[in-house]
Amino acid sequence: MESQIQLPCKARFRTATRLAYLDTAAEGLPLDESREVLLQYFADKSSGSPGRDRMFEAEDEAVCAAASLLNTQGRNVTLLSSATEGLNLLANSICWNRGDEVLISDLEFPSNVVCWLRLREQGVHVEVIPSRSGLVELEDFTSRIRPQTRVVSVSQVSYKTGTQFTFLRELSHQAHLAGALFVVDATQALGRVPVSVDGVDFLVASSYKWLLGLHGLGVVYCAPDLLSRLRLGTAGWYSVRNLFAPDRFERFDLKDGAARLAGGMPNFPSVYVLRASMRFLTQVGVERIDAALKPIVRRAWEGIAALGFNLLTPENVQCASGIVSFSHEAPEEVARALESAGVIVWAGDGRVRVSIHLHNDENDVDALLSSLKAVRVVPPRAKL
């Protein structure tokens, strides 16, 4: 049955009704009803230990909701403190040899860079593929995969340019032929565009952006056949089946599935909110969100291009996501000028980034373009 929720969903986001909020890629807006969800958590927490059953239930349901978005089983998903923790856990759980290589591109967020760079002291080399006009092609990856390649790690959607990689399945196949793991950072994708774990060994995603959640929680997927190949870099009471086993000072028995990756209790306030927000996203339908917003994203791209800005986001509509970026010599000043006009974007690192989610419409894009036109009339620094 088709969802009865109409797009855009401005009425569910108070901030989106008073501003043109175009910064989900940095900080997603939570649903207004998340206030009540947090009160529900507080009531359960205030009941003391009897409330734990409801907390664990919320965790189980949030995991199942995340698994549903990824079209996988709940046992393959867990919740950690962040996507960064997930990537570091994986990096710490691989038995590295000197000369091993990790393959990434220059479109990656620092979390998917630093966790690998720090392995250099173990003799691991990080190969960084340079992008061209915001793109990295499949051949750019496959031509660099060698017997020494242990990990190929890529964001489904680049935080920098909004480029969506459409060849993940083919790339995973080539990585696996070389015996490498295929890792995906879905932070800028999950909840906004369809995400598949087909061929993926390990996937992470933050919860406070497109998933409409809070901080302190990340979604992690681990393929079943990968778990037995890892030497886990962390473990705790939450990782084991029976924490009070008679022989617990001599051995431990890890939980089945991805649950063993979590060493301790999750961030339950964020769990409660994520459970509600993912139910909402599932009800609306991510495919429906993506299809409905494609014309809005295109309107933003074309409007920014018409104003003469240097777009970092490729023109190819097949690579489109929820992000449109353009370079600027004074991005922070542009952002301040836009904010004064009631338009919120992200700025820094020599660029301005616009991100469009289910609470945005053509009026938001028109407000952006109108404000950008005023900024563009004279040289940026002179105007601002």
BAMAR-711234 format. One record per residue (C-alpha): residue in three letters; residue number from 1; z, y negated, x negated. Coordinates in Angstrom, 1 decimal, padded with zeros to 4 digits. Last residue first. Layout:
! residues N
site resn = ALA resi = NUM z = Z y = Y x = X
...
//
This chain:
! residues 384
site resn = LEU resi = 384 z = 002.1 y = -040.4 x = -030.1
site resn = LYS resi = 383 z = -001.3 y = -042.1 x = -029.9
site resn = ALA resi = 382 z = -001.6 y = -042.9 x = -033.6
site resn = ARG resi = 381 z = -000.4 y = -039.4 x = -034.5
site resn = PRO resi = 380 z = -002.9 y = -037.6 x = -032.2
site resn = PRO resi = 379 z = -006.1 y = -039.7 x = -032.9
site resn = VAL resi = 378 z = -007.1 y = -041.4 x = -029.7
site resn = VAL resi = 377 z = -008.1 y = -040.2 x = -026.3
site resn = ARG resi = 376 z = -006.9 y = -036.7 x = -026.9
site resn = VAL resi = 375 z = -003.4 y = -037.2 x = -025.7
site resn = ALA resi = 374 z = -004.6 y = -038.6 x = -022.5
site resn = LYS resi = 373 z = -006.9 y = -035.7 x = -022.0
site resn = LEU resi = 372 z = -004.1 y = -033.3 x = -022.8
site resn = SER resi = 371 z = -002.1 y = -034.7 x = -019.9
site resn = SER resi = 370 z = -005.0 y = -034.1 x = -017.4
site resn = LEU resi = 369 z = -005.6 y = -030.7 x = -018.9
site resn = LEU resi = 368 z = -002.0 y = -029.6 x = -018.5
site resn = ALA resi = 367 z = -001.7 y = -030.9 x = -015.0
site resn = ASP resi = 366 z = -005.0 y = -029.2 x = -014.1
site resn = VAL resi = 365 z = -003.7 y = -025.9 x = -015.5
site resn = ASP resi = 364 z = -000.5 y = -026.2 x = -013.4
site resn = ASN resi = 363 z = -002.5 y = -027.0 x = -010.3
site resn = GLU resi = 362 z = -004.7 y = -024.0 x = -010.9
site resn = ASP resi = 361 z = -001.7 y = -021.7 x = -010.5
site resn = ASN resi = 360 z = 001.3 y = -020.4 x = -012.4
site resn = HIS resi = 359 z = 004.2 y = -018.3 x = -011.1
site resn = LEU resi = 358 z = 002.5 y = -015.0 x = -012.1
site resn = HIS resi = 357 z = 002.2 y = -015.9 x = -015.8
site resn = ILE resi = 356 z = 000.1 y = -018.3 x = -017.9
site resn = SER resi = 355 z = 000.8 y = -019.1 x = -021.5
site resn = VAL resi = 354 z = -000.3 y = -022.2 x = -023.4
site resn = ARG resi = 353 z = 000.2 y = -022.4 x = -027.2
site resn = VAL resi = 352 z = -000.2 y = -025.5 x = -029.3
site resn = ARG resi = 351 z = -000.9 y = -025.0 x = -033.0
site resn = GLY resi = 350 z = -000.1 y = -025.9 x = -036.6
site resn = ASP resi = 349 z = 002.8 y = -023.6 x = -036.9
site resn = GLY resi = 348 z = 004.5 y = -025.3 x = -034.0
site resn = ALA resi = 347 z = 004.1 y = -025.9 x = -030.2
site resn = TRP resi = 346 z = 005.0 y = -024.1 x = -027.1
site resn = VAL resi = 345 z = 004.1 y = -025.5 x = -023.6
site resn = ILE resi = 344 z = 006.0 y = -027.2 x = -020.8
site resn = VAL resi = 343 z = 004.1 y = -029.8 x = -018.6
site resn = GLY resi = 342 z = 006.2 y = -032.4 x = -016.7
site resn = ALA resi = 341 z = 004.4 y = -035.4 x = -018.1
site resn = SER resi = 340 z = 007.3 y = -036.0 x = -020.6
site resn = GLU resi = 339 z = 006.9 y = -032.4 x = -021.5
site resn = LEU resi = 338 z = 003.2 y = -033.0 x = -022.4
site resn = ALA resi = 337 z = 004.0 y = -035.8 x = -024.7
site resn = ARG resi = 336 z = 006.7 y = -033.7 x = -026.4
site resn = ALA resi = 335 z = 004.4 y = -030.8 x = -026.8
site resn = VAL resi = 334 z = 001.7 y = -033.0 x = -028.3
site resn = GLU resi = 333 z = 004.2 y = -034.3 x = -030.8
site resn = GLU resi = 332 z = 005.2 y = -030.8 x = -031.7
site resn = PRO resi = 331 z = 001.6 y = -029.9 x = -032.3
site resn = ALA resi = 330 z = 000.8 y = -032.6 x = -034.8
site resn = GLU resi = 329 z = -002.2 y = -031.5 x = -036.7
site resn = HIS resi = 328 z = -003.5 y = -029.4 x = -033.8
site resn = SER resi = 327 z = -004.8 y = -025.9 x = -033.4
site resn = PHE resi = 326 z = -005.5 y = -024.3 x = -030.0
site resn = SER resi = 325 z = -003.9 y = -021.4 x = -028.2
site resn = VAL resi = 324 z = -004.5 y = -019.7 x = -024.9
site resn = ILE resi = 323 z = -002.2 y = -016.9 x = -023.8
site resn = GLY resi = 322 z = -002.1 y = -014.6 x = -020.7
site resn = SER resi = 321 z = -004.6 y = -012.1 x = -022.1
site resn = ALA resi = 320 z = -008.3 y = -012.4 x = -022.9
site resn = CYS resi = 319 z = -010.0 y = -010.1 x = -025.3
site resn = GLN resi = 318 z = -012.7 y = -009.0 x = -022.9
site resn = VAL resi = 317 z = -013.2 y = -012.6 x = -022.0
site resn = ASN resi = 316 z = -014.7 y = -013.3 x = -025.5
site resn = GLU resi = 315 z = -014.1 y = -017.0 x = -026.2
site resn = PRO resi = 314 z = -011.5 y = -016.1 x = -028.9
site resn = THR resi = 313 z = -008.2 y = -018.0 x = -028.8
site resn = LEU resi = 312 z = -007.8 y = -020.3 x = -031.7
site resn = LEU resi = 311 z = -009.4 y = -023.2 x = -029.9
site resn = ASN resi = 310 z = -010.2 y = -026.4 x = -031.8
site resn = PHE resi = 309 z = -009.7 y = -029.1 x = -029.2
site resn = GLY resi = 308 z = -012.7 y = -031.0 x = -027.9
site resn = LEU resi = 307 z = -011.6 y = -031.7 x = -024.4
site resn = ALA resi = 306 z = -014.2 y = -029.3 x = -023.1
site resn = ALA resi = 305 z = -012.6 y = -026.5 x = -025.1
site resn = ILE resi = 304 z = -009.2 y = -027.2 x = -023.4
site resn = GLY resi = 303 z = -010.8 y = -027.1 x = -020.0
site resn = GLU resi = 302 z = -012.7 y = -023.9 x = -020.8
site resn = TRP resi = 301 z = -009.7 y = -022.1 x = -022.0
site resn = ALA resi = 300 z = -007.4 y = -023.3 x = -019.2
site resn = ARG resi = 299 z = -010.0 y = -022.4 x = -016.5
site resn = ARG resi = 298 z = -010.4 y = -019.0 x = -018.1
site resn = VAL resi = 297 z = -006.6 y = -018.4 x = -017.9
site resn = ILE resi = 296 z = -006.7 y = -019.4 x = -014.3
site resn = PRO resi = 295 z = -009.7 y = -017.1 x = -013.6
site resn = LYS resi = 294 z = -007.9 y = -014.2 x = -015.3
site resn = LEU resi = 293 z = -004.7 y = -014.8 x = -013.3
site resn = ALA resi = 292 z = -005.4 y = -012.7 x = -010.2
site resn = ALA resi = 291 z = -006.7 y = -009.8 x = -012.2
site resn = ASP resi = 290 z = -003.7 y = -009.7 x = -014.6
site resn = ILE resi = 289 z = -001.2 y = -010.0 x = -011.8
site resn = ARG resi = 288 z = -003.0 y = -007.3 x = -009.8
site resn = GLU resi = 287 z = -003.0 y = -004.9 x = -012.7
site resn = VAL resi = 286 z = 000.7 y = -005.7 x = -013.3
site resn = GLY resi = 285 z = 001.5 y = -004.7 x = -009.7
site resn = VAL resi = 284 z = 003.5 y = -007.0 x = -007.3
site resn = GLN resi = 283 z = 006.0 y = -004.2 x = -006.6
site resn = THR resi = 282 z = 006.1 y = -003.1 x = -010.2
site resn = LEU resi = 281 z = 006.7 y = -006.6 x = -011.3
site resn = PHE resi = 280 z = 009.6 y = -006.9 x = -008.8
site resn = ARG resi = 279 z = 011.1 y = -003.6 x = -009.9
site resn = MET resi = 278 z = 010.7 y = -004.7 x = -013.4
site resn = SER resi = 277 z = 012.7 y = -007.9 x = -012.6
site resn = ALA resi = 276 z = 015.5 y = -006.1 x = -010.9
site resn = ARG resi = 275 z = 016.1 y = -003.5 x = -013.6
site resn = LEU resi = 274 z = 015.7 y = -006.2 x = -016.2
site resn = VAL resi = 273 z = 018.4 y = -008.3 x = -014.6
site resn = TYR resi = 272 z = 020.9 y = -005.4 x = -014.5
site resn = VAL resi = 271 z = 020.0 y = -004.4 x = -018.1
site resn = SER resi = 270 z = 020.5 y = -007.9 x = -019.4
site resn = PRO resi = 269 z = 024.0 y = -008.0 x = -018.0
site resn = PHE resi = 268 z = 024.5 y = -004.4 x = -019.5
site resn = ASN resi = 267 z = 023.5 y = -005.2 x = -023.1
site resn = PRO resi = 266 z = 023.2 y = -001.6 x = -024.2
site resn = MET resi = 265 z = 026.1 y = 000.7 x = -025.2
site resn = GLY resi = 264 z = 025.9 y = 002.2 x = -028.7
site resn = GLY resi = 263 z = 023.7 y = 004.1 x = -031.1
site resn = ALA resi = 262 z = 020.5 y = 004.0 x = -029.0
site resn = LEU resi = 261 z = 017.7 y = 006.1 x = -030.7
site resn = ARG resi = 260 z = 019.1 y = 009.3 x = -029.2
site resn = ALA resi = 259 z = 018.0 y = 008.2 x = -025.8
site resn = ALA resi = 258 z = 014.4 y = 008.5 x = -026.9
site resn = GLY resi = 257 z = 014.3 y = 012.2 x = -026.0
site resn = ASP resi = 256 z = 017.1 y = 014.6 x = -026.0
site resn = LYS resi = 255 z = 020.6 y = 013.6 x = -027.1
site resn = LEU resi = 254 z = 021.7 y = 014.3 x = -030.7
site resn = ASP resi = 253 z = 024.1 y = 017.1 x = -031.5
site resn = PHE resi = 252 z = 026.7 y = 016.2 x = -034.1
site resn = ARG resi = 251 z = 028.4 y = 018.0 x = -037.0
site resn = GLU resi = 250 z = 031.6 y = 018.3 x = -039.0
site resn = PHE resi = 249 z = 034.0 y = 015.8 x = -037.6
site resn = ARG resi = 248 z = 032.6 y = 016.5 x = -034.1
site resn = ASP resi = 247 z = 033.5 y = 020.2 x = -034.3
site resn = PRO resi = 246 z = 035.6 y = 020.3 x = -031.1
site resn = ALA resi = 245 z = 033.0 y = 018.2 x = -029.2
site resn = PHE resi = 244 z = 034.3 y = 014.8 x = -028.1
site resn = LEU resi = 243 z = 031.0 y = 012.9 x = -028.5
site resn = ASN resi = 242 z = 029.1 y = 015.5 x = -026.5
site resn = ARG resi = 241 z = 025.4 y = 014.8 x = -026.3
site resn = VAL resi = 240 z = 025.0 y = 012.3 x = -029.1
site resn = SER resi = 239 z = 023.2 y = 008.9 x = -029.5
site resn = TYR resi = 238 z = 025.7 y = 006.8 x = -027.6
site resn = TRP resi = 237 z = 028.5 y = 007.8 x = -030.0
site resn = GLY resi = 236 z = 026.4 y = 006.4 x = -032.9
site resn = ALA resi = 235 z = 023.3 y = 006.9 x = -034.9
site resn = THR resi = 234 z = 021.0 y = 004.9 x = -037.2
site resn = GLY resi = 233 z = 018.2 y = 005.4 x = -039.6
site resn = LEU resi = 232 z = 017.0 y = 008.5 x = -037.9
site resn = ARG resi = 231 z = 015.2 y = 010.9 x = -040.1
site resn = LEU resi = 230 z = 012.0 y = 011.1 x = -038.0
site resn = ARG resi = 229 z = 009.6 y = 013.9 x = -037.6
site resn = SER resi = 228 z = 011.5 y = 015.6 x = -034.7
site resn = LEU resi = 227 z = 011.3 y = 012.3 x = -032.7
site resn = LEU resi = 226 z = 007.6 y = 011.9 x = -033.2
site resn = ASP resi = 225 z = 006.5 y = 014.8 x = -031.0
site resn = PRO resi = 224 z = 008.1 y = 013.2 x = -028.0
site resn = ALA resi = 223 z = 006.4 y = 009.8 x = -028.4
site resn = CYS resi = 222 z = 008.9 y = 007.0 x = -028.7
site resn = TYR resi = 221 z = 008.9 y = 004.0 x = -026.3
site resn = VAL resi = 220 z = 011.3 y = 001.1 x = -026.8
site resn = VAL resi = 219 z = 012.1 y = -001.7 x = -024.4
site resn = GLY resi = 218 z = 014.2 y = -004.5 x = -025.8
site resn = LEU resi = 217 z = 017.4 y = -006.2 x = -024.8
site resn = GLY resi = 216 z = 019.6 y = -009.0 x = -026.1
site resn = HIS resi = 215 z = 017.9 y = -011.9 x = -024.2
site resn = LEU resi = 214 z = 017.2 y = -012.1 x = -020.5
site resn = GLY resi = 213 z = 014.5 y = -010.7 x = -018.3
site resn = LEU resi = 212 z = 011.3 y = -011.9 x = -016.7
site resn = LEU resi = 211 z = 009.3 y = -009.0 x = -018.2
site resn = TRP resi = 210 z = 006.7 y = -011.5 x = -019.5
site resn = LYS resi = 209 z = 009.3 y = -013.1 x = -021.9
site resn = TYR resi = 208 z = 012.9 y = -012.0 x = -022.1
site resn = SER resi = 207 z = 012.4 y = -008.2 x = -022.3
site resn = SER resi = 206 z = 011.0 y = -007.8 x = -025.8
site resn = ALA resi = 205 z = 008.6 y = -004.9 x = -026.3
site resn = VAL resi = 204 z = 008.4 y = -002.0 x = -028.6
site resn = LEU resi = 203 z = 006.0 y = 001.0 x = -028.9
site resn = PHE resi = 202 z = 006.1 y = 004.1 x = -031.1
site resn = ASP resi = 201 z = 003.6 y = 007.0 x = -031.4
site resn = VAL resi = 200 z = 000.8 y = 005.6 x = -029.2
site resn = GLY resi = 199 z = -002.2 y = 007.8 x = -028.3
site resn = ASP resi = 198 z = -001.8 y = 007.0 x = -024.6
site resn = VAL resi = 197 z = 001.1 y = 004.6 x = -024.4
site resn = SER resi = 196 z = -000.8 y = 002.3 x = -022.0
site resn = VAL resi = 195 z = -000.1 y = -001.3 x = -021.2
site resn = PRO resi = 194 z = -001.7 y = -003.2 x = -018.3
site resn = VAL resi = 193 z = -001.4 y = -007.0 x = -018.7
site resn = ARG resi = 192 z = 001.5 y = -009.3 x = -017.9
site resn = GLY resi = 191 z = 004.6 y = -007.1 x = -017.7
site resn = LEU resi = 190 z = 004.1 y = -005.6 x = -021.1
site resn = ALA resi = 189 z = 001.6 y = -007.7 x = -023.1
site resn = GLN resi = 188 z = 003.2 y = -010.3 x = -025.3
site resn = THR resi = 187 z = 006.0 y = -008.0 x = -026.4
site resn = ALA resi = 186 z = 003.7 y = -004.9 x = -026.6
site resn = ASP resi = 185 z = 004.2 y = -004.3 x = -030.3
site resn = VAL resi = 184 z = 002.3 y = -001.1 x = -030.9
site resn = VAL resi = 183 z = 002.8 y = 001.6 x = -033.6
site resn = PHE resi = 182 z = 000.3 y = 004.3 x = -034.6
site resn = LEU resi = 181 z = 001.7 y = 006.7 x = -037.2
site resn = ALA resi = 180 z = -000.6 y = 007.9 x = -040.0
site resn = GLY resi = 179 z = -001.9 y = 011.4 x = -040.7
site resn = ALA resi = 178 z = -005.4 y = 010.1 x = -041.5
site resn = LEU resi = 177 z = -006.9 y = 011.6 x = -038.3
site resn = HIS resi = 176 z = -003.9 y = 010.0 x = -036.5
site resn = ALA resi = 175 z = -004.8 y = 006.5 x = -037.6
site resn = GLN resi = 174 z = -008.4 y = 007.1 x = -036.5
site resn = HIS resi = 173 z = -007.3 y = 008.3 x = -033.1
site resn = SER resi = 172 z = -004.8 y = 005.4 x = -032.8
site resn = LEU resi = 171 z = -007.6 y = 002.9 x = -033.5
site resn = GLU resi = 170 z = -009.8 y = 004.4 x = -030.8
site resn = ARG resi = 169 z = -007.0 y = 004.1 x = -028.2
site resn = LEU resi = 168 z = -006.1 y = 000.6 x = -029.3
site resn = PHE resi = 167 z = -009.6 y = -000.7 x = -029.1
site resn = THR resi = 166 z = -009.1 y = -003.6 x = -026.6
site resn = PHE resi = 165 z = -006.9 y = -005.7 x = -028.8
site resn = GLN resi = 164 z = -005.8 y = -008.7 x = -026.8
site resn = THR resi = 163 z = -006.2 y = -012.1 x = -028.6
site resn = GLY resi = 162 z = -003.5 y = -014.5 x = -027.4
site resn = THR resi = 161 z = -004.0 y = -016.5 x = -030.6
site resn = LYS resi = 160 z = -000.6 y = -016.5 x = -032.2
site resn = TYR resi = 159 z = 001.5 y = -014.1 x = -030.1
site resn = SER resi = 158 z = -001.3 y = -011.5 x = -030.5
site resn = VAL resi = 157 z = -001.7 y = -009.2 x = -027.6
site resn = GLN resi = 156 z = -001.6 y = -005.4 x = -028.1
site resn = SER resi = 155 z = 000.4 y = -006.1 x = -031.3
site resn = VAL resi = 154 z = -000.6 y = -003.8 x = -034.2
site resn = SER resi = 153 z = 001.0 y = -001.4 x = -036.6
site resn = VAL resi = 152 z = -000.8 y = 001.3 x = -038.6
site resn = VAL resi = 151 z = 001.7 y = 003.4 x = -040.4
site resn = ARG resi = 150 z = 001.5 y = 006.0 x = -043.2
site resn = THR resi = 149 z = -001.7 y = 004.9 x = -044.9
site resn = GLN resi = 148 z = -001.9 y = 006.7 x = -048.3
site resn = PRO resi = 147 z = -004.8 y = 008.9 x = -047.2
site resn = ARG resi = 146 z = -006.7 y = 005.7 x = -046.4
site resn = ILE resi = 145 z = -007.2 y = 003.4 x = -043.4
site resn = ARG resi = 144 z = -008.9 y = 000.2 x = -044.7
site resn = SER resi = 143 z = -012.3 y = 000.7 x = -043.1
site resn = THR resi = 142 z = -010.6 y = 001.8 x = -039.9
site resn = PHE resi = 141 z = -008.8 y = -001.5 x = -039.5
site resn = ASP resi = 140 z = -011.5 y = -004.0 x = -040.1
site resn = GLU resi = 139 z = -013.9 y = -001.6 x = -038.3
site resn = LEU resi = 138 z = -011.8 y = -002.0 x = -035.1
site resn = GLU resi = 137 z = -012.4 y = -005.8 x = -035.2
site resn = VAL resi = 136 z = -009.8 y = -008.5 x = -035.9
site resn = LEU resi = 135 z = -010.3 y = -011.6 x = -034.0
site resn = GLY resi = 134 z = -008.9 y = -015.2 x = -033.9
site resn = SER resi = 133 z = -012.0 y = -016.7 x = -035.5
site resn = ARG resi = 132 z = -011.9 y = -014.2 x = -038.3
site resn = SER resi = 131 z = -008.6 y = -012.3 x = -038.9
site resn = PRO resi = 130 z = -007.4 y = -011.3 x = -042.3
site resn = ILE resi = 129 z = -006.1 y = -007.7 x = -042.6
site resn = VAL resi = 128 z = -002.7 y = -007.4 x = -044.3
site resn = GLU resi = 127 z = -002.0 y = -004.3 x = -046.4
site resn = VAL resi = 126 z = 001.7 y = -003.7 x = -046.9
site resn = HIS resi = 125 z = 002.5 y = -001.5 x = -049.9
site resn = VAL resi = 124 z = 005.6 y = 000.7 x = -050.0
site resn = GLY resi = 123 z = 007.2 y = 001.2 x = -053.4
site resn = GLN resi = 122 z = 010.8 y = 001.4 x = -052.1
site resn = GLU resi = 121 z = 011.4 y = -002.2 x = -053.1
site resn = ARG resi = 120 z = 008.3 y = -003.0 x = -051.0
site resn = LEU resi = 119 z = 010.1 y = -001.7 x = -047.9
site resn = ARG resi = 118 z = 011.2 y = -005.3 x = -047.1
site resn = LEU resi = 117 z = 007.6 y = -006.1 x = -046.3
site resn = TRP resi = 116 z = 007.6 y = -003.6 x = -043.4
site resn = CYS resi = 115 z = 010.4 y = -005.0 x = -041.3
site resn = VAL resi = 114 z = 009.2 y = -008.5 x = -042.3
site resn = VAL resi = 113 z = 005.8 y = -008.1 x = -040.8
site resn = ASN resi = 112 z = 006.1 y = -006.8 x = -037.2
site resn = SER resi = 111 z = 009.1 y = -009.1 x = -036.7
site resn = PRO resi = 110 z = 007.1 y = -012.0 x = -038.2
site resn = PHE resi = 109 z = 004.6 y = -011.9 x = -035.2
site resn = GLU resi = 108 z = 001.3 y = -010.3 x = -036.1
site resn = LEU resi = 107 z = -002.1 y = -012.0 x = -036.2
site resn = ASP resi = 106 z = -002.4 y = -011.6 x = -040.0
site resn = SER resi = 105 z = -003.2 y = -007.9 x = -039.5
site resn = ILE resi = 104 z = -001.2 y = -004.8 x = -040.2
site resn = LEU resi = 103 z = -001.6 y = -001.6 x = -042.3
site resn = VAL resi = 102 z = 001.4 y = 000.0 x = -043.9
site resn = GLU resi = 101 z = 000.9 y = 001.9 x = -047.2
site resn = ASP resi = 100 z = 002.7 y = 004.7 x = -049.1
site resn = GLY resi = 99 z = 002.5 y = 004.3 x = -052.9
site resn = ARG resi = 98 z = 006.1 y = 005.3 x = -053.5
site resn = ASN resi = 97 z = 007.1 y = 007.7 x = -050.8
site resn = TRP resi = 96 z = 008.8 y = 006.9 x = -047.5
site resn = CYS resi = 95 z = 010.8 y = 009.2 x = -045.3
site resn = ILE resi = 94 z = 010.5 y = 007.3 x = -042.0
site resn = SER resi = 93 z = 013.7 y = 006.4 x = -040.1
site resn = ASN resi = 92 z = 014.5 y = 003.0 x = -041.5
site resn = ALA resi = 91 z = 011.0 y = 001.7 x = -040.6
site resn = LEU resi = 90 z = 011.5 y = 003.1 x = -037.1
site resn = LEU resi = 89 z = 014.9 y = 001.5 x = -036.7
site resn = ASN resi = 88 z = 013.5 y = -001.8 x = -038.0
site resn = LEU resi = 87 z = 010.7 y = -001.8 x = -035.4
site resn = GLY resi = 86 z = 013.2 y = -001.0 x = -032.6
site resn = GLU resi = 85 z = 015.7 y = -003.7 x = -033.8
site resn = THR resi = 84 z = 012.9 y = -006.2 x = -033.8
site resn = ALA resi = 83 z = 011.9 y = -005.3 x = -030.2
site resn = SER resi = 82 z = 015.4 y = -006.2 x = -029.2
site resn = SER resi = 81 z = 018.9 y = -004.9 x = -028.5
site resn = LEU resi = 80 z = 017.8 y = -001.4 x = -027.7
site resn = LEU resi = 79 z = 016.7 y = 000.2 x = -024.4
site resn = THR resi = 78 z = 015.2 y = 003.7 x = -024.3
site resn = VAL resi = 77 z = 012.0 y = 005.3 x = -023.2
site resn = ASN resi = 76 z = 010.5 y = 008.8 x = -023.7
site resn = ARG resi = 75 z = 013.0 y = 010.5 x = -021.5
site resn = GLY resi = 74 z = 011.9 y = 008.2 x = -018.6
site resn = GLN resi = 73 z = 008.5 y = 009.9 x = -018.5
site resn = THR resi = 72 z = 005.3 y = 007.8 x = -019.1
site resn = ASN resi = 71 z = 003.1 y = 005.4 x = -017.2
site resn = LEU resi = 70 z = 004.2 y = 002.4 x = -019.3
site resn = LEU resi = 69 z = 005.2 y = 000.4 x = -016.3
site resn = SER resi = 68 z = 006.8 y = 003.5 x = -014.8
site resn = ALA resi = 67 z = 008.7 y = 004.1 x = -018.1
site resn = ALA resi = 66 z = 010.2 y = 000.6 x = -017.8
site resn = ALA resi = 65 z = 011.3 y = 001.3 x = -014.3
site resn = CYS resi = 64 z = 012.8 y = 004.6 x = -015.4
site resn = VAL resi = 63 z = 014.7 y = 002.9 x = -018.2
site resn = ALA resi = 62 z = 016.0 y = 000.3 x = -015.8
site resn = GLU resi = 61 z = 017.1 y = 002.9 x = -013.3
site resn = ASP resi = 60 z = 019.0 y = 004.8 x = -016.0
site resn = GLU resi = 59 z = 020.6 y = 001.6 x = -017.2
site resn = ALA resi = 58 z = 021.6 y = 000.5 x = -013.7
site resn = GLU resi = 57 z = 023.2 y = 004.0 x = -013.1
site resn = PHE resi = 56 z = 025.1 y = 003.7 x = -016.4
site resn = MET resi = 55 z = 026.4 y = 000.3 x = -015.2
site resn = ARG resi = 54 z = 027.3 y = 001.7 x = -011.7
site resn = ASP resi = 53 z = 029.2 y = 004.6 x = -013.3
site resn = ARG resi = 52 z = 031.0 y = 002.1 x = -015.6
site resn = GLY resi = 51 z = 032.5 y = 000.2 x = -012.7
site resn = PRO resi = 50 z = 035.4 y = 002.6 x = -012.4
site resn = SER resi = 49 z = 036.3 y = 001.5 x = -016.0
site resn = GLY resi = 48 z = 037.2 y = -002.0 x = -015.0
site resn = SER resi = 47 z = 036.4 y = -003.5 x = -011.5
site resn = SER resi = 46 z = 035.6 y = -006.8 x = -013.2
site resn = LYS resi = 45 z = 032.6 y = -005.2 x = -014.9
site resn = ASP resi = 44 z = 031.1 y = -004.1 x = -011.5
site resn = ALA resi = 43 z = 031.7 y = -007.5 x = -010.0
site resn = PHE resi = 42 z = 030.3 y = -009.2 x = -013.1
site resn = TYR resi = 41 z = 027.2 y = -007.0 x = -012.9
site resn = GLN resi = 40 z = 026.7 y = -008.0 x = -009.2
site resn = LEU resi = 39 z = 027.2 y = -011.6 x = -010.2
site resn = LEU resi = 38 z = 024.4 y = -011.2 x = -012.8
site resn = VAL resi = 37 z = 022.2 y = -009.8 x = -010.0
site resn = GLU resi = 36 z = 023.0 y = -012.8 x = -007.9
site resn = ARG resi = 35 z = 021.8 y = -015.2 x = -010.6
site resn = SER resi = 34 z = 018.8 y = -012.9 x = -011.1
site resn = GLU resi = 33 z = 017.7 y = -013.9 x = -007.6
site resn = ASP resi = 32 z = 016.0 y = -017.0 x = -009.1
site resn = LEU resi = 31 z = 013.7 y = -014.7 x = -011.1
site resn = PRO resi = 30 z = 013.9 y = -015.2 x = -014.8
site resn = LEU resi = 29 z = 011.6 y = -017.6 x = -016.5
site resn = GLY resi = 28 z = 010.0 y = -016.3 x = -019.7
site resn = GLU resi = 27 z = 010.7 y = -018.0 x = -023.0
site resn = ALA resi = 26 z = 008.1 y = -018.0 x = -025.8
site resn = ALA resi = 25 z = 005.1 y = -016.3 x = -024.2
site resn = THR resi = 24 z = 006.3 y = -017.6 x = -020.9
site resn = ASP resi = 23 z = 005.5 y = -021.2 x = -022.0
site resn = LEU resi = 22 z = 003.3 y = -022.7 x = -019.3
site resn = TYR resi = 21 z = 005.8 y = -024.2 x = -016.9
site resn = ALA resi = 20 z = 004.0 y = -026.9 x = -014.9
site resn = LEU resi = 19 z = 007.3 y = -028.3 x = -013.6
site resn = ARG resi = 18 z = 009.2 y = -028.7 x = -010.3
site resn = THR resi = 17 z = 008.3 y = -025.5 x = -008.5
site resn = ALA resi = 16 z = 008.1 y = -023.4 x = -011.7
site resn = THR resi = 15 z = 011.7 y = -024.2 x = -012.5
site resn = ARG resi = 14 z = 012.9 y = -022.7 x = -009.2
site resn = PHE resi = 13 z = 011.1 y = -019.4 x = -009.8
site resn = ARG resi = 12 z = 010.8 y = -017.2 x = -006.7
site resn = ALA resi = 11 z = 009.0 y = -019.9 x = -004.8
site resn = LYS resi = 10 z = 006.4 y = -020.2 x = -007.5
site resn = CYS resi = 9 z = 005.1 y = -016.6 x = -006.9
site resn = PRO resi = 8 z = 001.4 y = -017.3 x = -007.4
site resn = LEU resi = 7 z = 000.5 y = -014.9 x = -006.0
site resn = GLN resi = 6 z = 001.7 y = -013.5 x = -002.7
site resn = ILE resi = 5 z = 004.1 y = -010.6 x = -002.4
site resn = GLN resi = 4 z = 003.0 y = -008.3 x = 000.4
site resn = SER resi = 3 z = 002.1 y = -005.6 x = -002.2
site resn = GLU resi = 2 z = -000.9 y = -003.4 x = -001.3
site resn = MET resi = 1 z = 000.0 y = 000.0 x = 000.0
//
